Amino acid sequence: MKKKIIVALVLSLSVLALSACGAKQSASAKKDIIVGTNAEFPPFEYIDDSGNPDGFDIALVKAIGEKLGKNVTIQNMEFDSLISSIGTKTDLVIAGMTVTDERKQSVDFTEPYYTAVQSVIVPVGSAIASFDDLKGKKIGVQMGTTADFISSDIEGAETARYNKSIDAVNDLLNGRLDCVIVDKNPAETFVASHTGELEALEGSNFDFEDESYAMAVAKGDAEFLKQVNDALSELKADGTIDKLTEEYIGD
Ligand code: GLN
C-alpha cells in the first residue's frame, strides 16, 4: 500500500516538473532565432541560384534580426506546417502569410507589412473572366492557403491541392486544371515565364478581398511580439521597407 502511494506521489511530482519545464521561454531573450518559411512564393520567398532562400520576406526578417541583435536562421518547410512549427521548431514565421481569424486562434500576428489580393491564372483564351465563371471548375491551389479556403467555398468547384503553387501551374499548362488561384505577386511571377500561354486575372470581376501579410509568433509571447513590431515600425519609418519593396516587388 505504502509503495503504491509513493509511486503515485513520484508520478504526480514528475508531471508537475514536466509541465513547469513546458512553460515556453519567450523568444525575446534568444540570441539565435529560427524563422520558418516556405520558399515557393516568389518574390516574397524563393531559393536563389546559389541554393539559398531569398526574397522580400527573407530580406525583411534579416533586417529585423539585425535591429534586434539576433542571428536569424531560415528553416524552409511546407506552408501547411508553418503555423504548428511556431514555438517548437521555429520562433517566427514569415511566408507571405495572410492574417486570418482562424490562424489567430493558434498564433499571434505582428502588424501587417504588405497588402495583397488573390489572382486567377488561366490559359490564354480561357472562358473564365469573372468569379461566377469559377463555379464547377477544377481549381489548383497550394494546400492550406487562403486560395485553398476561397476555392473550397466555390459552388460545384473541385479543388486540387498541391504542396507548391508552381506544381499547380504546371498541371494547368498540362491541361489538368481550368485555373490556379494564388496571391497576385507570385501569380505574376509564374505567368511571366509563360507569356502567350498563361495570364493572371484579378480586379473587380473577381472582387477578392484585400489580404494583409504579417509575421506570426507564438501565441501569448507578448514580449517577442513587441520586439518584432518595434523593429518593423523602425524599418517602415527609415525607408527600409520601401527600399526592399522596390528591390524585390517593384511597385
Ligand atoms: N497569402 C496566402 C496565405 O497566407 C498564401 C501564402 C503562401 O503561399 N506562402 O494563405
Residues whose N, C-alpha, C, O or C-beta is under 5 A from the ligand:
A	BS01	LIG	F41 A95 G96 M97 T98 Q142 G144 T145 T146 D183
